[in-house]
Amino acid sequence: MTRPYTIDASVFLNAFNPAEAGHAESNQLLALLRAQALPIIVPTLVLPEVAATISRVHGDAGLARKFANQLSRLPNLMLITLDLVLAQQAAEVAAQHRLRGSDAVYVAVALRFGTVLVTLDREQHDRVTSVMTTYYPFEAIAVLGTP
């Protein structure tokens, strides 16, 4: 059985923006996960992260809200609330692996649920490979196959 995935906000944002390098791969990965009905387990933090980035980059608060709302309604998406236990685990991950706080939250979710982490962030990808499976979108596509 294929494991569930934790997708970093960087991948959702990359899939959203056709002008970014890697857009096609991020889009293809999300399509594969949807087609195979694989669970995507992410922290609720993903919603303000994508909304903030879209609002800042595009200057469009309505577009930012719409994207975050649509993301929250993906049928195979499970949103995990950052409670005290998960926050403490993320703090340990941040300290142990020298990660930014938001990156550590995604790693903590992936560790808690035994998921594969997919990210475009090199530090997040490389610094936790000793404790979990991490992929860039193109690597995840190779593992999952093509639609």
PyMOL commands that set and color helices and strands:
alter all, ss='L'
color gray80, all
select helices_A, chain A and resi 9-16+23-35+46-58+61-72+84-97+101-113+122-127+137-144
alter helices_A, ss='H'
color red, helices_A
select strands_A, chain A and resi 5-7+40-43+77-80+116-118+134-135
alter strands_A, ss='S'
color yellow, strands_A
deselect
rebuild
show_as cartoon
